[in-house]
Amino acid sequence: MSKKLLLNSLTGTTLYVANVVVAFIMSPVYIHALGNRDYGLWELVLSVVGYMGLLDLGIGGSLVRFVSIADGRQDKKDLQQTMSTACAFFVPVGVVAFLLFSMLSYSPGLIAGQEIRDIANLETVFLLLGINAAMLFPLQVFTATLSGMQRHYFLNSVRIVLLITRAGVSYYLLLRYPGKGLLVMALLQPCYTAVQVLLFVGAVILDRDIPNVALSAVSRKKAREMMLFSLKSAAMMVASRLQNQSVPLIIGHVIGLGHIVYFVMPNRLIDYAKGFSRAIGFPLVPYFGATIGKGNVEVLKNSWLNTTLALQIVSLGMPIVIFFCGETFLELWIGPEYSAAGRLVLYLLLVGLVADSFATNAFSILTAQGKHGKPALMWLVFSVLSVPLGVGGGYLWGVVGVAAGTSITTVLGNIFTVVMACAVMRIPLWTYFRMTLIRIFPALLLLGLSLWIFKMLFIEKSYMNILIQIGVSGAIYLLAIWKFSLDENVRNSVLQRFQQIFFKGKI
C-alpha cells in the first residue's frame, strides 16, 4: 500500500470523525432550533439540491478517473485537455442551476407542498441555494483534479477546518436569530462554498505539476470521451439520487413534513457507518486508475482483494455495532420520541447497510476500469423501483414502509454489483468471499457476542456505557482480526509500518 494512499486514507478518516463529532453536537441543535416541520423542510430542500446534481450528467464523477489515468501516464497535455474541457462544460451548467433555483423561488410549493404557506423567507432560501449551485459545479473541476492526483490530504484538511468553523458560526447565528433558522442554514451554504473555491482553485493554479486551464486546450475529442464514459456514471448518479433524495420528498408529500425527521435521524447513523468506509476507501478509484495506467493486472487484482478486506473489517463491523447500540444512542442523542418512532426504520436500513458492506469497493474497481455501465444501469432500474415501493409502503405503513422500499432495492443492487465486479476481475465469487468475508467472519461473531454480553450487563442508558461497550468489544474484535484474519506477511508489514511511523518519524 503506497504512502500517499495511506496518508489520504488517514486524513479522510479524520474528516469522517470530525463530521460525526460535529453532527453529534449540531443535529439536536438544528432540530430544536427549527422544529420537526422546518427541519423536515430543510431536508426536503437538500434533496432538491441533490437532484440538481444530475445536471452534471455524470462528468463530475468521471473526472477523477480521467485525471488519475493522465497522471499515471505523466501526460500533462491530456490532463490539461481534461481539466479545460470539463471547465467549459461546468460553468454553463452552474448558470443553468442558478436559473432553476431562481424559478423555484417563485413557486416553492411545487416542491414542499401546501405546508409552506406560513414559512417565512423560503424564496430567499432557494435563491441562496442557487448561488451556491452556480459556484459548486465549476468547483468540481478543481476538487476532481486534486482527487485524481491523489491530493486528498489537502482537500480533507481544508474541509476539516471549514467544517468546525461552520458549525461554530451556525450555532451562534441560530441562537442569535431565533425563528430564522432556515435562512441561516441557507446563507451558510454559499459562504462555505466560496471559501472552498478560493482555496481549491488557488491550490491547482499554484501547483507546478498541474497545467493551467486554457480555452485553447478545450477538446471535442476529450469531450466525447468524457461524455461516453460519463453516461455510465450518469446512470449510477441518477440511481443514487432516486434512492436517497426521493425519500424526503415521498415522506413529505405522503405522510407530512414533520415525519421526515423520523427517517432522517436513524438514516444518519447508517450514513455515519457508510461514511467511515468511504473515508478509508475514497482514494481507491484514482489509486486503481493509476495502477491500470501502469498495466499490471496481477497487482490490480491483489490490490482490489486486499483493500476490500481492509474495508470490510470496518464496514461489516459497523452494522453489528449499530444493531446493539443504535437505538439507545438515538434515545440519548435526540430523545425517546425519535428512538421509538425510528426503531423499525433503523433495523430495516441496517439490512441495506449489510448489503453495502458485502459489496464495498466493488463499484470502485468497475469505475476505475470503465466497466461500470451495466451495474449502473441495473442500479437505475432498482432505484426507479424504489420510488413506487416507497410510496406504496408510505401509504400502508408510514415511514417504516418507505424504509422497507429503500432497503429492498439496496440489497438487489449490491448483489448485482458484486457479481459483476468478480466477473470483470475474472475472480470466482467463492474466491472473493473466501479472501474477504470468510476471513473476518470469526471476528464478527466475537464482536456480536461481546456487544450482546455488555448490553445485558449495562442496563442503565448513558453515553459512557455505550463507549465502554464499543471500546471493549472493538478491542476484542481487532485482536480477533489480528489473530484469525491476517496472515503472517500482512502482520509483519503492519508492524514494520507501525515502527516507521512511531519510531522513525516517517510515513
C-alpha positions as CSV (number, residue, x, y, z in Angstrom):
1,M,0.0,0.0,0.0
2,S,1.6,3.4,-1.0
3,K,2.5,6.1,1.5
4,K,0.3,8.6,-0.4
5,L,-2.7,6.3,-0.2
6,L,-2.2,5.7,3.5
7,L,-1.9,9.5,4.1
8,N,-5.1,10.1,2.1
9,S,-6.9,7.4,4.0
10,L,-5.8,8.8,7.4
11,T,-6.9,12.3,6.6
12,G,-10.2,11.0,5.1
13,T,-10.8,9.1,8.3
14,T,-10.1,12.2,10.3
15,L,-12.6,14.2,8.2
16,Y,-15.1,11.4,8.8
17,V,-14.6,11.6,12.6
18,A,-14.9,15.4,12.5
19,N,-18.1,15.1,10.6
20,V,-19.5,12.6,13.1
21,V,-18.5,14.8,16.1
22,V,-19.9,17.9,14.6
23,A,-23.2,16.2,13.6
24,F,-23.4,14.7,17.0
25,I,-23.2,18.1,18.6
26,M,-25.2,20.1,16.0
27,S,-28.1,17.7,15.0
28,P,-30.0,18.2,18.2
29,V,-29.3,22.0,17.9
30,Y,-30.8,22.1,14.4
31,I,-33.9,20.0,15.2
32,H,-34.7,22.1,18.3
33,A,-33.9,25.4,16.6
34,L,-36.0,24.6,13.5
35,G,-38.6,22.2,14.9
36,N,-39.8,19.0,13.3
37,R,-41.6,20.7,10.4
38,D,-38.9,23.2,9.4
39,Y,-36.1,20.6,9.8
40,G,-38.1,18.2,7.6
41,L,-38.5,21.1,5.1
42,W,-34.7,21.7,5.2
43,E,-34.0,18.0,4.5
44,L,-36.5,18.1,1.6
45,V,-34.8,21.2,0.2
46,L,-31.5,19.5,0.4
47,S,-33.0,16.6,-1.6
48,V,-33.8,19.1,-4.3
49,V,-30.2,20.2,-4.2
50,G,-29.2,16.6,-4.7
51,Y,-31.4,16.3,-7.7
52,M,-29.8,19.4,-9.2
53,G,-26.6,17.4,-9.2
54,L,-28.0,15.4,-12.1
55,L,-27.2,18.4,-14.4
56,D,-23.5,17.4,-14.5
57,L,-24.5,14.2,-16.5
58,G,-22.0,12.1,-14.6
59,I,-19.0,14.1,-15.9
60,G,-18.1,15.1,-12.3
61,G,-17.8,11.5,-11.2
62,S,-15.8,10.5,-14.3
63,L,-13.3,13.4,-13.9
64,V,-11.4,11.7,-11.1
65,R,-10.8,8.7,-13.2
66,F,-9.6,10.7,-16.3
67,V,-7.3,12.8,-14.2
68,S,-5.8,9.8,-12.4
69,I,-5.2,7.9,-15.7
70,A,-3.4,11.0,-17.2
71,D,-1.4,11.5,-14.0
72,G,-0.4,7.8,-14.0
73,R,0.9,8.2,-17.6
74,Q,2.5,11.5,-16.8
75,D,0.6,13.0,-19.8
76,K,0.3,16.7,-18.9
77,K,-1.3,17.6,-22.3
78,D,-4.1,15.1,-21.7
79,L,-4.5,16.4,-18.2
80,Q,-4.9,20.0,-19.4
81,Q,-7.4,18.9,-22.0
82,T,-9.4,17.0,-19.4
83,M,-9.5,20.0,-17.0
84,S,-10.2,22.6,-19.6
85,T,-12.9,20.7,-21.4
86,A,-14.6,19.9,-18.0
87,C,-14.4,23.6,-17.0
88,A,-16.0,24.6,-20.3
89,F,-18.9,22.3,-19.5
90,F,-19.4,23.1,-15.8
91,V,-19.5,26.9,-16.0
92,P,-22.7,27.0,-18.1
93,V,-24.2,24.2,-16.0
94,G,-23.7,26.3,-12.9
95,V,-25.6,29.1,-14.6
96,V,-28.5,26.8,-15.5
97,A,-28.7,25.5,-11.9
98,F,-28.9,29.1,-10.6
99,L,-31.7,29.8,-13.1
100,L,-33.6,26.7,-12.0
101,F,-33.4,27.6,-8.3
102,S,-34.5,31.1,-9.1
103,M,-37.6,29.7,-10.8
104,L,-38.3,27.6,-7.7
105,S,-38.0,30.6,-5.5
106,Y,-41.2,31.9,-7.2
107,S,-43.1,28.7,-6.7
108,P,-41.7,26.8,-3.6
109,G,-45.0,25.0,-3.2
110,L,-44.1,22.8,-6.2
111,I,-41.5,21.1,-4.0
112,A,-42.7,21.5,-0.5
113,G,-46.5,21.2,-0.8
114,Q,-49.1,23.3,1.0
115,E,-47.5,23.2,4.4
116,I,-45.1,26.0,3.4
117,R,-47.8,28.8,3.4
118,D,-46.7,30.1,6.8
119,I,-43.0,29.6,6.4
120,A,-41.1,32.9,6.0
121,N,-38.1,33.6,3.7
122,L,-38.5,30.4,1.7
123,E,-38.0,32.3,-1.6
124,T,-34.7,33.7,-0.3
125,V,-33.6,30.2,0.8
126,F,-33.9,28.9,-2.8
127,L,-32.1,31.9,-4.2
128,L,-29.2,31.4,-1.8
129,L,-29.0,27.7,-2.8
130,G,-29.0,28.8,-6.5
131,I,-25.9,31.0,-5.8
132,N,-24.3,28.0,-4.1
133,A,-25.0,25.7,-7.1
134,A,-23.6,28.3,-9.5
135,M,-20.2,28.0,-7.7
136,L,-20.4,24.3,-6.8
137,F,-20.5,23.0,-10.4
138,P,-17.3,24.7,-11.6
139,L,-15.6,23.8,-8.3
140,Q,-15.9,20.1,-9.2
141,V,-13.2,20.5,-11.9
142,F,-10.6,21.6,-9.3
143,T,-11.6,19.2,-6.5
144,A,-11.7,16.3,-9.0
145,T,-8.2,17.3,-10.3
146,L,-6.8,17.3,-6.8
147,S,-8.5,14.0,-6.0
148,G,-7.4,12.4,-9.3
149,M,-3.8,13.3,-8.5
150,Q,-4.3,11.8,-5.0
151,R,-4.1,15.1,-3.1
152,H,-6.9,14.1,-0.8
153,Y,-4.9,15.0,2.2
154,F,-5.1,18.7,1.2
155,L,-8.8,18.5,0.4
156,N,-9.6,16.7,3.6
157,S,-7.5,19.0,5.8
158,V,-9.2,22.1,4.5
159,R,-12.7,20.6,4.9
160,I,-12.0,19.6,8.5
161,V,-11.1,23.3,9.4
162,L,-14.1,24.6,7.4
163,L,-16.5,22.0,9.0
164,I,-15.6,23.0,12.5
165,T,-15.7,26.7,11.7
166,R,-19.1,26.4,10.0
167,A,-20.5,24.6,13.0
168,G,-19.4,27.3,15.4
169,V,-20.8,30.1,13.2
170,S,-24.2,28.3,12.6
171,Y,-24.5,27.6,16.3
172,Y,-24.0,31.3,17.1
173,L,-26.4,32.5,14.4
174,L,-29.2,30.1,15.2
175,L,-29.1,31.3,18.8
176,R,-28.7,34.9,17.8
177,Y,-31.6,34.9,15.3
178,P,-34.4,32.6,16.6
179,G,-37.2,31.9,14.1
180,K,-34.9,32.4,11.1
181,G,-33.2,29.0,11.2
182,L,-33.9,28.1,7.5
183,L,-32.4,31.4,6.3
184,V,-29.3,31.0,8.5
185,M,-28.8,27.4,7.1
186,A,-29.2,28.5,3.5
187,L,-26.9,31.6,3.9
188,L,-24.1,29.5,5.2
189,Q,-24.1,27.2,2.1
190,P,-22.7,29.7,-0.5
191,C,-20.3,31.2,2.1
192,Y,-18.9,27.7,2.8
193,T,-18.6,27.0,-1.0
194,A,-17.0,30.4,-1.7
195,V,-14.1,29.7,0.7
196,Q,-13.6,26.3,-1.0
197,V,-13.5,27.9,-4.4
198,L,-10.8,30.3,-3.2
199,L,-8.6,27.6,-1.6
200,F,-9.0,24.7,-4.1
201,V,-8.8,26.8,-7.3
202,G,-5.8,28.6,-5.8
203,A,-4.1,25.3,-4.9
204,V,-4.5,24.0,-8.5
205,I,-3.2,27.3,-10.0
206,L,-0.2,27.3,-7.7
207,D,0.8,23.6,-8.2
208,R,3.5,23.4,-10.8
209,D,2.7,19.8,-11.5
210,I,-0.8,20.7,-12.7
211,P,-1.2,22.5,-16.0
212,N,-3.4,25.6,-16.2
213,V,-6.9,25.6,-17.5
214,A,-7.0,27.2,-21.0
215,L,-9.7,27.8,-23.6
216,S,-7.3,26.7,-26.3
217,A,-7.0,23.3,-24.6
218,V,-10.7,22.5,-24.8
219,S,-11.0,19.4,-27.0
220,R,-14.0,18.0,-28.8
221,K,-12.4,14.5,-28.7
222,K,-11.8,14.7,-25.0
223,A,-15.4,15.9,-24.5
224,R,-16.7,13.0,-26.5
225,E,-14.5,10.5,-24.4
226,M,-15.7,12.0,-21.2
227,M,-19.3,12.1,-22.3
228,L,-19.3,8.4,-23.4
229,F,-17.7,7.4,-20.1
230,S,-19.9,9.7,-18.0
231,L,-23.1,8.2,-19.5
232,K,-22.3,5.1,-17.4
233,S,-21.6,7.3,-14.3
234,A,-24.8,9.3,-15.0
235,A,-26.9,6.1,-14.7
236,M,-25.4,5.4,-11.3
237,M,-25.8,9.0,-10.3
238,V,-29.5,9.1,-11.2
239,A,-29.9,5.8,-9.3
240,S,-28.3,7.3,-6.2
241,R,-30.4,10.4,-6.3
242,L,-33.6,8.5,-6.8
243,Q,-32.9,6.1,-4.0
244,N,-31.6,8.7,-1.5
245,Q,-33.0,12.1,-2.4
246,S,-36.6,10.9,-3.1
247,V,-37.2,9.7,0.4
248,P,-37.8,13.1,2.0
249,L,-40.0,14.0,-1.0
250,I,-42.0,10.8,-0.6
251,I,-42.4,11.2,3.2
252,G,-43.2,15.0,2.9
253,H,-46.0,14.5,0.4
254,V,-47.4,11.2,1.5
255,I,-47.1,11.4,5.3
256,G,-46.1,15.0,6.2
257,L,-43.1,17.3,6.6
258,G,-43.0,16.6,10.4
259,H,-42.4,12.9,9.8
260,I,-39.2,13.3,7.7
261,V,-37.1,13.5,10.8
262,Y,-38.1,10.0,11.9
263,F,-36.4,8.6,8.8
264,V,-33.5,11.1,8.7
265,M,-32.1,10.5,12.2
266,P,-31.9,6.7,12.0
267,N,-30.6,7.0,8.5
268,R,-27.9,9.4,9.8
269,L,-26.4,6.5,11.8
270,I,-26.4,4.4,8.6
271,D,-24.7,7.3,6.8
272,Y,-22.0,7.5,9.5
273,A,-21.2,3.8,9.0
274,K,-21.1,4.2,5.2
275,G,-19.0,7.4,5.7
276,F,-16.4,5.6,7.6
277,S,-15.9,3.1,4.8
278,R,-15.8,5.9,2.2
279,A,-13.3,7.8,4.3
280,I,-11.0,4.9,4.1
281,G,-11.8,3.8,0.6
282,F,-12.5,7.0,-1.3
283,P,-8.9,7.4,-2.7
284,L,-9.1,3.9,-4.2
285,V,-10.6,4.9,-7.6
286,P,-7.7,7.1,-8.6
287,Y,-5.3,4.5,-6.9
288,F,-6.8,1.8,-9.1
289,G,-6.8,4.1,-12.1
290,A,-3.0,4.8,-11.7
291,T,-2.4,1.0,-11.4
292,I,-4.4,0.4,-14.6
293,G,-2.3,3.1,-16.3
294,K,0.8,1.1,-15.4
295,G,-0.7,-2.1,-16.9
296,N,-0.1,-4.5,-14.1
297,V,-3.1,-6.8,-13.9
298,E,-2.0,-9.1,-11.1
299,V,-1.1,-6.2,-8.9
300,L,-4.6,-4.7,-9.6
301,K,-6.3,-8.0,-8.5
302,N,-4.3,-8.3,-5.3
303,S,-4.8,-4.6,-4.5
304,W,-8.6,-4.9,-5.0
305,L,-8.9,-8.0,-2.8
306,N,-6.6,-6.6,-0.1
307,T,-8.3,-3.2,0.1
308,T,-11.7,-4.9,0.0
309,L,-10.7,-7.0,3.0
310,A,-9.5,-3.9,4.8
311,L,-12.7,-2.0,4.1
312,Q,-14.9,-4.9,5.2
313,I,-13.2,-5.1,8.5
314,V,-14.8,-1.8,9.2
315,S,-17.9,-1.8,7.1
316,L,-19.1,-5.2,8.3
317,G,-18.4,-4.4,11.9
318,M,-20.5,-1.2,11.8
319,P,-23.9,-2.8,11.3
320,I,-23.3,-5.1,14.3
321,V,-22.4,-2.1,16.5
322,I,-25.4,-0.1,15.4
323,F,-27.8,-3.1,15.9
324,F,-26.8,-3.4,19.5
325,C,-26.2,0.3,20.4
326,G,-28.1,2.4,17.8
327,E,-31.5,2.6,19.4
328,T,-30.1,3.6,22.8
329,F,-27.8,6.2,21.1
330,L,-30.8,7.7,19.3
331,E,-32.7,8.0,22.6
332,L,-29.9,9.7,24.3
333,W,-28.9,11.9,21.3
334,I,-32.2,13.2,20.1
335,G,-34.9,12.0,22.5
336,P,-37.1,9.0,23.3
337,E,-39.7,10.1,20.7
338,Y,-37.2,9.8,17.9
339,S,-35.8,6.5,19.2
340,A,-39.3,4.9,19.5
341,A,-40.5,6.1,16.1
342,G,-37.3,5.2,14.3
343,R,-36.7,1.8,15.8
344,L,-38.1,-0.3,12.9
345,V,-36.7,2.2,10.4
346,L,-33.2,1.7,11.8
347,Y,-33.4,-2.1,11.6
348,L,-34.7,-2.1,8.0
349,L,-31.9,0.3,7.0
350,L,-29.4,-2.0,8.6
351,V,-30.3,-4.7,6.1
352,G,-29.3,-2.4,3.3
353,L,-26.1,-1.4,5.2
354,V,-25.0,-5.1,5.4
355,A,-25.6,-5.5,1.7
356,D,-23.5,-2.3,1.1
357,S,-20.7,-3.9,3.2
358,F,-20.6,-7.1,1.2
359,A,-20.2,-5.0,-2.0
360,T,-17.8,-2.4,-0.6
361,N,-15.2,-1.5,-3.2
362,A,-16.9,-3.4,-6.0
363,F,-18.1,-0.3,-7.8
364,S,-14.8,1.4,-7.3
365,I,-12.9,-1.2,-9.3
366,L,-15.6,-1.3,-12.0
367,T,-15.4,2.6,-12.3
368,A,-11.6,2.6,-12.5
369,Q,-11.7,0.1,-15.4
370,G,-14.6,1.8,-17.2
371,K,-16.8,-1.3,-16.8
372,H,-19.4,0.2,-14.5
373,G,-22.1,0.8,-17.2
374,K,-24.1,-2.4,-16.8
375,P,-24.2,-2.3,-12.9
376,A,-25.0,1.4,-13.1
377,L,-28.0,0.7,-15.4
378,M,-29.2,-2.0,-13.0
379,W,-28.9,0.3,-10.0
380,L,-31.0,2.8,-12.0
381,V,-33.7,0.2,-12.6
382,F,-33.7,-0.8,-8.9
383,S,-33.8,2.8,-7.8
384,V,-36.7,3.6,-10.1
385,L,-38.5,0.7,-8.5
386,S,-37.7,2.1,-5.0
387,V,-40.0,5.1,-5.6
388,P,-43.3,3.2,-6.1
389,L,-42.3,0.8,-3.4
390,G,-41.6,3.7,-1.1
391,V,-44.9,5.5,-1.9
392,G,-46.9,2.3,-1.5
393,G,-45.1,1.5,1.7
394,G,-45.6,5.0,3.0
395,Y,-49.4,4.8,2.5
396,L,-49.6,1.3,4.1
397,W,-47.0,1.5,7.0
398,G,-45.8,5.1,7.1
399,V,-42.1,5.9,7.4
400,V,-41.4,2.2,8.1
401,G,-42.8,1.3,4.7
402,V,-40.6,3.9,2.9
403,A,-37.5,2.5,4.6
404,A,-38.5,-1.1,3.5
405,G,-38.7,0.0,-0.1
406,T,-35.3,1.6,0.1
407,S,-33.7,-1.5,1.7
408,I,-35.1,-3.9,-0.8
409,T,-33.6,-2.1,-3.8
410,T,-30.3,-1.6,-2.0
411,V,-29.9,-5.4,-1.4
412,L,-30.7,-6.2,-5.1
413,G,-28.3,-3.6,-6.4
414,N,-25.4,-4.7,-4.3
415,I,-25.8,-8.3,-5.2
416,F,-25.6,-7.5,-8.9
417,T,-22.6,-5.2,-8.4
418,V,-20.5,-7.9,-6.6
419,V,-21.3,-10.5,-9.2
420,M,-20.3,-8.0,-12.0
421,A,-17.1,-7.0,-10.3
422,C,-16.0,-10.6,-9.9
423,A,-16.7,-11.3,-13.5
424,V,-14.7,-8.3,-14.7
425,M,-11.8,-9.2,-12.5
426,R,-12.0,-12.8,-13.5
427,I,-12.3,-13.9,-9.9
428,P,-14.8,-16.6,-8.9
429,L,-17.4,-15.4,-6.5
430,W,-16.4,-18.0,-4.0
431,T,-12.8,-16.8,-4.1
432,Y,-14.0,-13.2,-3.5
433,F,-15.8,-14.3,-0.3
434,R,-13.1,-16.6,0.8
435,M,-10.5,-13.8,0.5
436,T,-12.7,-11.2,2.2
437,L,-15.8,-12.0,4.3
438,I,-15.0,-15.5,5.4
439,R,-11.6,-14.4,6.7
440,I,-13.2,-12.0,9.1
441,F,-16.4,-14.0,10.0
442,P,-15.0,-15.4,13.3
443,A,-14.1,-11.9,14.4
444,L,-17.6,-10.6,13.5
445,L,-19.1,-13.4,15.7
446,L,-16.9,-12.4,18.6
447,L,-17.9,-8.7,18.1
448,G,-21.6,-9.5,18.2
449,L,-21.3,-11.8,21.2
450,S,-19.3,-9.3,23.2
451,L,-21.8,-6.5,22.4
452,W,-24.7,-8.7,23.4
453,I,-23.0,-9.5,26.8
454,F,-22.3,-5.9,27.5
455,K,-25.8,-4.9,26.6
456,M,-27.1,-7.4,29.2
457,L,-24.7,-6.0,31.8
458,F,-25.2,-2.3,31.2
459,I,-28.9,-1.8,31.8
460,E,-28.5,1.9,32.6
461,K,-28.5,4.0,29.4
462,S,-25.7,6.5,29.1
463,Y,-23.1,7.6,26.6
464,M,-20.3,6.3,28.9
465,N,-21.8,2.8,28.8
466,I,-22.1,2.9,25.1
467,L,-18.5,4.0,24.8
468,I,-17.4,1.2,27.1
469,Q,-19.4,-1.4,25.1
470,I,-18.0,-0.3,21.8
471,G,-14.4,0.3,23.1
472,V,-14.0,-3.1,24.8
473,S,-15.9,-5.0,22.1
474,G,-13.9,-3.2,19.4
475,A,-10.7,-4.2,21.1
476,I,-11.8,-7.8,21.2
477,Y,-12.8,-7.6,17.5
478,L,-9.4,-6.1,16.4
479,L,-7.5,-8.7,18.4
480,A,-9.6,-11.4,16.7
481,I,-8.9,-9.8,13.3
482,W,-5.2,-9.8,14.0
483,K,-5.2,-13.5,15.1
484,F,-7.7,-15.1,12.7
485,S,-8.0,-12.8,9.6
486,L,-4.5,-11.5,8.8
487,D,-1.7,-13.8,7.5
488,E,1.9,-13.5,8.8
489,N,3.1,-11.4,5.9
490,V,0.4,-8.8,6.5
491,R,1.1,-8.8,10.2
492,N,4.8,-8.2,9.6
493,S,4.0,-5.4,7.1
494,V,1.7,-3.7,9.6
495,L,4.4,-4.0,12.4
496,Q,7.0,-2.5,10.1
497,R,4.7,0.4,9.2
498,F,3.9,1.0,12.8
499,Q,7.7,1.1,13.6
500,Q,8.3,3.6,10.8
501,I,5.5,5.9,11.9
502,F,6.1,5.9,15.7
503,F,9.8,5.2,16.0
504,K,11.4,6.7,12.9
505,G,9.0,9.7,12.4
506,K,8.2,8.6,8.8
507,I,5.0,7.7,7.0
